[in-house]
Amino acid sequence: MITAEYPTVTPPLAPPPVAPPPVATEPPHSLPRILLGLILVVAAFDVCFWGASDMGFSLAVFMPVLAGAILVNRENPWRRSTVAILALLAGACFATAIETGTTNTLALLVLVLALAGDSFYNPDDPAWTRWYSQCLALAFAPGRMFWLAARLAQASFGQSAGAGSRVVAGVLLTIPALVLALVFGALLASGNAVFGTWTGNFFNWLWNAITSLFDFWRVVMWGFVAFIALPLLRPGQFASYWWRWIPTLPRWPELIPNNGAIFSSALVLVVLNLIFGVANIADALFLWSGAPLPAGEEYKAYVHEGFDTLIFTVILTAFVLTVMFQQSLGVARSATLKVLALLWIAQNVFLIASCALRIRGYVDESQLTVLRLSCLIFLALVAAGFAVLTVKILRERSIAWLIGRCCIAVFVTFYITQFLDLGGYAENYNVAWLAREPSHHIDTWKLYEAGPAGWPAARRAHELDRSITVLNEDALKGPNTQEEVALAQFDAKHWREFSLRAYWNRWALEEGK
């Protein structure tokens, strides 16, 4: 018997089950470490700054404590970026110990933000996204206090919570009732005179009781520091859409055909190049060559007036070029526009050099100051910004690339400047000028105003001209102020205001006794 064989039919495979979307879960955290870090930061801030008349060595002490609290709560593994940030932070702390100023304070704040972002956000993301996310965390700082209260309540009412934890949780749960009681109590007090009198008497009694035990503003300072420090010790987790839009910033939509946009942009650049060309020719003839000015013009007014306007003009140029080359690539790639833009940039660089020469004119007429040195540094920063803008135009980089490189240039400028003794250099320059030309008048008040950086110059100026007031620890800081000279000693009373520059330059005071 022959048996028929039929082909085996394989049943179709069932489609694989659809994977559920990922659930955003909170990364593990250690609540005791967070609380310990907060207590440490608040206590360090209180010791370093409460009651201090001026920031000095205290800032160089507090910032490492804050960085240590961040590292204790760190989630990400250590990377080269972490080591680099800590090395830069150590350098900035050293500069702060020498002398506290705006530049090193801002540099320290930026580095602490970078360290926190490097410690908590996805290590696989680019570094700038981690740092930007940390800046967002500060913007959402109020929510972190609610997060901490919720975690404390969760830990207190958990299955393993003890009696002490429940007491803490009960205290936290009274906060909403207290807040609402204050709101509605204030409303009723404004509408009911008797109730308002009673509540007023009660709050006066409560205020007197609190102020007798604690300094009210000191307690407020504790709360504010904890409010700011919490996002640095445990920032919120942000979805990628909060920062992903930055590298994909779109170019301007094509409102008109490319040919029309190129013609309009080229016409703008031609007109502005002509205007700048005429102004630069005037500077070349009368500022650089030293030729006599036309009748009715004074050299002093020509050099002094309009400096701020010229700086604003240069910055506005950079903005206009950025907007113009953010158009569609069909327009931004135009060789004609690139040539005209580069010509305009070259004219602005010449204008920057003319501004620097104007500052030189200020110095020749009076003296060198920290402000004028700072203006020169700012002009160098603007020139660096134009170099970055040139790269963007030639290589058709994104605006996100331009913003990032400009931020780096600003940080590098601030970081380098914090190590420069601008006050000492300026005053030594002025005194050296006085030594060469005894008839040259210098503003002796600037010698005192420079602080410890100007002490050696003031000592030398007194030796050259005995009419200049001598400085010493018992004398006044200057002829127009009653502020005493800061003591350059590191002891229990003055350690927070101590600076190494004052200690190094103290000899200029001691010789005057």
KAFEN-V117008 format. One record per residue. N is the residue number from 1. RES is the residue in one small letter. NEAR is the number of other ideal C-beta (glycine too) atoms within 8 Angstrom. D_LAST is the distance of its C-alpha to the last C-alpha in whole Angstrom. Layout:
# KAFEN-V117008
{{N | RES | NEAR | D_LAST} {N | RES | NEAR | D_LAST}}
This chain:
# KAFEN-V117008
{{1 | m | 2 | 132} {2 | i | 3 | 129} {3 | t | 4 | 126} {4 | a | 4 | 124} {5 | e | 4 | 120} {6 | y | 4 | 118} {7 | p | 4 | 115} {8 | t | 4 | 112} {9 | v | 4 | 110} {10 | t | 4 | 106} {11 | p | 4 | 105} {12 | p | 4 | 102} {13 | l | 4 | 99} {14 | a | 4 | 97} {15 | p | 4 | 94} {16 | p | 4 | 91} {17 | p | 4 | 89} {18 | v | 4 | 86} {19 | a | 4 | 83} {20 | p | 5 | 81} {21 | p | 4 | 78} {22 | p | 4 | 75} {23 | v | 5 | 73} {24 | a | 6 | 69} {25 | t | 4 | 68} {26 | e | 6 | 65} {27 | p | 6 | 63} {28 | p | 4 | 62} {29 | h | 10 | 59} {30 | s | 7 | 58} {31 | l | 9 | 57} {32 | p | 6 | 55} {33 | r | 10 | 53} {34 | i | 14 | 52} {35 | l | 8 | 51} {36 | l | 9 | 49} {37 | g | 14 | 47} {38 | l | 13 | 47} {39 | i | 8 | 45} {40 | l | 11 | 43} {41 | v | 15 | 42} {42 | v | 12 | 42} {43 | a | 8 | 40} {44 | a | 12 | 37} {45 | f | 12 | 37} {46 | d | 12 | 36} {47 | v | 7 | 34} {48 | c | 12 | 32} {49 | f | 11 | 32} {50 | w | 9 | 33} {51 | g | 3 | 30} {52 | a | 11 | 27} {53 | s | 3 | 25} {54 | d | 8 | 25} {55 | m | 10 | 27} {56 | g | 12 | 25} {57 | f | 13 | 26} {58 | s | 13 | 29} {59 | l | 13 | 31} {60 | a | 12 | 31} {61 | v | 10 | 32} {62 | f | 12 | 35} {63 | m | 14 | 37} {64 | p | 10 | 38} {65 | v | 11 | 39} {66 | l | 13 | 41} {67 | a | 12 | 42} {68 | g | 9 | 43} {69 | a | 15 | 45} {70 | i | 15 | 47} {71 | l | 9 | 48} {72 | v | 9 | 49} {73 | n | 15 | 52} {74 | r | 8 | 53} {75 | e | 6 | 56} {76 | n | 11 | 57} {77 | p | 4 | 56} {78 | w | 5 | 53} {79 | r | 9 | 54} {80 | r | 5 | 52} {81 | s | 8 | 51} {82 | t | 12 | 49} {83 | v | 9 | 47} {84 | a | 8 | 46} {85 | i | 12 | 45} {86 | l | 10 | 43} {87 | a | 8 | 41} {88 | l | 11 | 40} {89 | l | 15 | 39} {90 | a | 8 | 37} {91 | g | 10 | 35} {92 | a | 15 | 35} {93 | c | 12 | 33} {94 | f | 9 | 31} {95 | a | 12 | 30} {96 | t | 16 | 29} {97 | a | 9 | 27} {98 | i | 9 | 25} {99 | e | 12 | 25} {100 | t | 10 | 27} {101 | g | 7 | 29} {102 | t | 5 | 32} {103 | t | 10 | 34} {104 | n | 12 | 33} {105 | t | 12 | 34} {106 | l | 9 | 38} {107 | a | 15 | 38} {108 | l | 14 | 38} {109 | l | 8 | 40} {110 | v | 10 | 43} {111 | l | 12 | 43} {112 | v | 14 | 43} {113 | l | 13 | 46} {114 | a | 11 | 47} {115 | l | 15 | 47} {116 | a | 15 | 49} {117 | g | 15 | 52} {118 | d | 16 | 52} {119 | s | 12 | 52} {120 | f | 13 | 55} {121 | y | 13 | 57} {122 | n | 6 | 60} {123 | p | 9 | 59} {124 | d | 3 | 62} {125 | d | 8 | 61} {126 | p | 5 | 58} {127 | a | 8 | 55} {128 | w | 7 | 54} {129 | t | 11 | 57} {130 | r | 15 | 55} {131 | w | 12 | 52} {132 | y | 11 | 54} {133 | s | 14 | 55} {134 | q | 17 | 52} {135 | c | 10 | 51} {136 | l | 12 | 54} {137 | a | 15 | 54} {138 | l | 10 | 51} {139 | a | 6 | 53} {140 | f | 10 | 55} {141 | a | 12 | 53} {142 | p | 7 | 54} {143 | g | 8 | 57} {144 | r | 14 | 56} {145 | m | 10 | 55} {146 | f | 8 | 59} {147 | w | 10 | 59} {148 | l | 11 | 57} {149 | a | 10 | 59} {150 | a | 8 | 62} {151 | r | 10 | 61} {152 | l | 12 | 60} {153 | a | 11 | 63} {154 | q | 8 | 65} {155 | a | 10 | 64} {156 | s | 12 | 64} {157 | f | 9 | 68} {158 | g | 8 | 69} {159 | q | 3 | 72} {160 | s | 4 | 69} {161 | a | 10 | 67} {162 | g | 6 | 66} {163 | a | 5 | 66} {164 | g | 6 | 62} {165 | s | 12 | 63} {166 | r | 11 | 65} {167 | v | 8 | 63} {168 | v | 10 | 60} {169 | a | 13 | 63} {170 | g | 8 | 64} {171 | v | 7 | 60} {172 | l | 11 | 60} {173 | l | 8 | 64} {174 | t | 8 | 63} {175 | i | 8 | 60} {176 | p | 7 | 63} {177 | a | 7 | 64} {178 | l | 8 | 61} {179 | v | 8 | 60} {180 | l | 8 | 64} {181 | a | 8 | 63} {182 | l | 8 | 60} {183 | v | 8 | 62} {184 | f | 8 | 65} {185 | g | 9 | 64} {186 | a | 8 | 62} {187 | l | 8 | 65} {188 | l | 10 | 67} {189 | a | 11 | 64} {190 | s | 6 | 64} {191 | g | 5 | 68} {192 | n | 7 | 68} {193 | a | 5 | 66} {194 | v | 6 | 67} {195 | f | 9 | 66} {196 | g | 11 | 63} {197 | t | 8 | 62} {198 | w | 8 | 63} {199 | t | 10 | 61} {200 | g | 9 | 58} {201 | n | 8 | 58} {202 | f | 8 | 58} {203 | f | 8 | 55} {204 | n | 8 | 53} {205 | w | 8 | 54} {206 | l | 8 | 53} {207 | w | 9 | 50} {208 | n | 8 | 49} {209 | a | 8 | 50} {210 | i | 10 | 48} {211 | t | 9 | 45} {212 | s | 5 | 45} {213 | l | 5 | 45} {214 | f | 7 | 43} {215 | d | 6 | 41} {216 | f | 9 | 43} {217 | w | 6 | 41} {218 | r | 10 | 40} {219 | v | 10 | 43} {220 | v | 8 | 44} {221 | m | 11 | 41} {222 | w | 10 | 43} {223 | g | 8 | 46} {224 | f | 8 | 45} {225 | v | 12 | 43} {226 | a | 11 | 46} {227 | f | 10 | 48} {228 | i | 10 | 46} {229 | a | 14 | 46} {230 | l | 14 | 50} {231 | p | 15 | 51} {232 | l | 14 | 48} {233 | l | 13 | 50} {234 | r | 11 | 53} {235 | p | 13 | 54} {236 | g | 10 | 58} {237 | q | 8 | 60} {238 | f | 9 | 61} {239 | a | 6 | 65} {240 | s | 6 | 64} {241 | y | 6 | 66} {242 | w | 8 | 62} {243 | w | 11 | 61} {244 | r | 8 | 64} {245 | w | 7 | 64} {246 | i | 8 | 61} {247 | p | 7 | 62} {248 | t | 7 | 66} {249 | l | 8 | 64} {250 | p | 5 | 68} {251 | r | 8 | 68} {252 | w | 9 | 69} {253 | p | 6 | 73} {254 | e | 9 | 75} {255 | l | 5 | 76} {256 | i | 6 | 77} {257 | p | 6 | 79} {258 | n | 9 | 77} {259 | n | 6 | 78} {260 | g | 8 | 77} {261 | a | 14 | 74} {262 | i | 12 | 73} {263 | f | 8 | 74} {264 | s | 9 | 72} {265 | s | 13 | 69} {266 | a | 12 | 69} {267 | l | 8 | 70} {268 | v | 10 | 67} {269 | l | 14 | 65} {270 | v | 9 | 66} {271 | v | 8 | 66} {272 | l | 11 | 62} {273 | n | 12 | 62} {274 | l | 8 | 63} {275 | i | 8 | 61} {276 | f | 12 | 58} {277 | g | 9 | 59} {278 | v | 8 | 59} {279 | a | 9 | 55} {280 | n | 12 | 54} {281 | i | 8 | 56} {282 | a | 9 | 54} {283 | d | 12 | 51} {284 | a | 8 | 52} {285 | l | 9 | 54} {286 | f | 10 | 51} {287 | l | 12 | 48} {288 | w | 8 | 48} {289 | s | 7 | 50} {290 | g | 4 | 48} {291 | a | 6 | 51} {292 | p | 3 | 51} {293 | l | 8 | 52} {294 | p | 4 | 55} {295 | a | 3 | 55} {296 | g | 3 | 54} {297 | e | 8 | 51} {298 | e | 6 | 47} {299 | y | 7 | 45} {300 | k | 7 | 42} {301 | a | 8 | 44} {302 | y | 11 | 46} {303 | v | 11 | 43} {304 | h | 9 | 41} {305 | e | 6 | 44} {306 | g | 5 | 46} {307 | f | 10 | 44} {308 | d | 6 | 44} {309 | t | 7 | 48} {310 | l | 11 | 48} {311 | i | 12 | 46} {312 | f | 8 | 49} {313 | t | 9 | 51} {314 | v | 13 | 51} {315 | i | 9 | 50} {316 | l | 8 | 54} {317 | t | 12 | 55} {318 | a | 13 | 54} {319 | f | 8 | 56} {320 | v | 10 | 59} {321 | l | 13 | 60} {322 | t | 12 | 59} {323 | v | 8 | 62} {324 | m | 12 | 64} {325 | f | 12 | 64} {326 | q | 9 | 65} {327 | q | 10 | 68} {328 | s | 11 | 71} {329 | l | 7 | 71} {330 | g | 7 | 74} {331 | v | 12 | 72} {332 | a | 13 | 69} {333 | r | 7 | 70} {334 | s | 10 | 71} {335 | a | 6 | 70} {336 | t | 8 | 70} {337 | l | 15 | 68} {338 | k | 10 | 66} {339 | v | 8 | 66} {340 | l | 12 | 65} {341 | a | 13 | 62} {342 | l | 10 | 61} {343 | l | 10 | 61} {344 | w | 14 | 59} {345 | i | 13 | 56} {346 | a | 8 | 56} {347 | q | 12 | 55} {348 | n | 13 | 53} {349 | v | 10 | 51} {350 | f | 10 | 51} {351 | l | 15 | 50} {352 | i | 13 | 47} {353 | a | 8 | 46} {354 | s | 13 | 46} {355 | c | 14 | 44} {356 | a | 10 | 41} {357 | l | 10 | 42} {358 | r | 12 | 41} {359 | i | 12 | 38} {360 | r | 8 | 37} {361 | g | 10 | 38} {362 | y | 11 | 36} {363 | v | 10 | 33} {364 | d | 5 | 34} {365 | e | 7 | 34} {366 | s | 5 | 31} {367 | q | 10 | 29} {368 | l | 9 | 29} {369 | t | 8 | 28} {370 | v | 9 | 28} {371 | l | 6 | 31} {372 | r | 12 | 33} {373 | l | 12 | 32} {374 | s | 9 | 34} {375 | c | 10 | 37} {376 | l | 10 | 38} {377 | i | 10 | 38} {378 | f | 9 | 40} {379 | l | 12 | 42} {380 | a | 9 | 42} {381 | l | 11 | 43} {382 | v | 13 | 46} {383 | a | 10 | 47} {384 | a | 10 | 48} {385 | g | 11 | 50} {386 | f | 13 | 52} {387 | a | 8 | 53} {388 | v | 12 | 54} {389 | l | 13 | 56} {390 | t | 10 | 57} {391 | v | 10 | 58} {392 | k | 14 | 60} {393 | i | 13 | 62} {394 | l | 7 | 63} {395 | r | 6 | 64} {396 | e | 9 | 65} {397 | r | 7 | 62} {398 | s | 7 | 62} {399 | i | 9 | 60} {400 | a | 10 | 59} {401 | w | 9 | 58} {402 | l | 13 | 56} {403 | i | 8 | 54} {404 | g | 9 | 53} {405 | r | 10 | 52} {406 | c | 10 | 50} {407 | c | 8 | 48} {408 | i | 8 | 47} {409 | a | 12 | 46} {410 | v | 9 | 44} {411 | f | 10 | 42} {412 | v | 8 | 42} {413 | t | 12 | 40} {414 | f | 12 | 38} {415 | y | 12 | 37} {416 | i | 8 | 36} {417 | t | 10 | 34} {418 | q | 13 | 32} {419 | f | 7 | 31} {420 | l | 7 | 29} {421 | d | 8 | 26} {422 | l | 11 | 27} {423 | g | 11 | 24} {424 | g | 13 | 22} {425 | y | 11 | 25} {426 | a | 16 | 25} {427 | e | 15 | 22} {428 | n | 11 | 22} {429 | y | 9 | 25} {430 | n | 14 | 24} {431 | v | 14 | 22} {432 | a | 8 | 24} {433 | w | 11 | 26} {434 | l | 13 | 24} {435 | a | 8 | 24} {436 | r | 6 | 27} {437 | e | 6 | 28} {438 | p | 7 | 26} {439 | s | 4 | 28} {440 | h | 8 | 28} {441 | h | 4 | 26} {442 | i | 12 | 24} {443 | d | 8 | 23} {444 | t | 11 | 20} {445 | w | 9 | 20} {446 | k | 14 | 22} {447 | l | 17 | 18} {448 | y | 14 | 17} {449 | e | 8 | 20} {450 | a | 14 | 21} {451 | g | 9 | 18} {452 | p | 12 | 17} {453 | a | 13 | 19} {454 | g | 15 | 18} {455 | w | 14 | 14} {456 | p | 11 | 15} {457 | a | 14 | 17} {458 | a | 15 | 14} {459 | r | 13 | 12} {460 | r | 11 | 15} {461 | a | 14 | 16} {462 | h | 13 | 13} {463 | e | 5 | 14} {464 | l | 10 | 18} {465 | d | 8 | 17} {466 | r | 4 | 15} {467 | s | 3 | 17} {468 | i | 11 | 15} {469 | t | 9 | 13} {470 | v | 8 | 9} {471 | l | 14 | 9} {472 | n | 10 | 6} {473 | e | 8 | 8} {474 | d | 4 | 8} {475 | a | 10 | 9} {476 | l | 9 | 13} {477 | k | 9 | 14} {478 | g | 10 | 16} {479 | p | 8 | 18} {480 | n | 4 | 21} {481 | t | 8 | 20} {482 | q | 4 | 19} {483 | e | 5 | 18} {484 | e | 6 | 15} {485 | v | 10 | 13} {486 | a | 10 | 15} {487 | l | 6 | 14} {488 | a | 11 | 15} {489 | q | 7 | 17} {490 | f | 7 | 20} {491 | d | 6 | 22} {492 | a | 3 | 24} {493 | k | 4 | 23} {494 | h | 10 | 21} {495 | w | 10 | 23} {496 | r | 12 | 25} {497 | e | 13 | 23} {498 | f | 13 | 21} {499 | s | 14 | 21} {500 | l | 9 | 21} {501 | r | 12 | 20} {502 | a | 14 | 17} {503 | y | 11 | 17} {504 | w | 6 | 17} {505 | n | 13 | 15} {506 | r | 10 | 12} {507 | w | 7 | 11} {508 | a | 12 | 10} {509 | l | 14 | 7} {510 | e | 9 | 6} {511 | e | 7 | 6} {512 | g | 11 | 4} {513 | k | 7 | 0}}
